């Protein structure tokens, strides 16, 4: 039997990725010295997780482009490499990128000025109020709770007043 007590551990091999999960998720510039050494040791192996990490880091170059044309070429090339990588999750990401290509490139067309942070923050507040309002008997009570919690949102400046 090739396995020991742990079904993920092959006899005769030390667990290579043990304690390395967060190394693969962190940005290289945020690693401590000890973590950087461990990561450099991991990068010597041709494991699927290491190849995925390298592809993830390679994709970060996408955000360095300033025009939609060059970013689109990089995106197409990256998606082609991902589809040939034989890594299921990377293929799934590449398919999503290809399907949403024009929407992704709109960020470059807008000069990087658009951010969905405000909308995401608003949605987060609405979800929080929804969770807290569990058990309200009427829709009106829920709406009042929303108005109460979202009441301190900044008001847009209008050229004239309506009321």
Secondary structure, DSSP 8 states (H G I E B T S, - for coil): --B-SSTT-BTTS--SSTT-HHHHHS-GGG--HHHHHHHHHHTTS--HHHHHHHHHHHHGGGGG--SHHHHHHHHHHHHHHHHHTT-HHHHHHHHHHHHTHHHHHHHHHTTT----HHHHHHHHHHHHHHHHTTT-SSHHHHHHHHHHHHTTS-----SS---
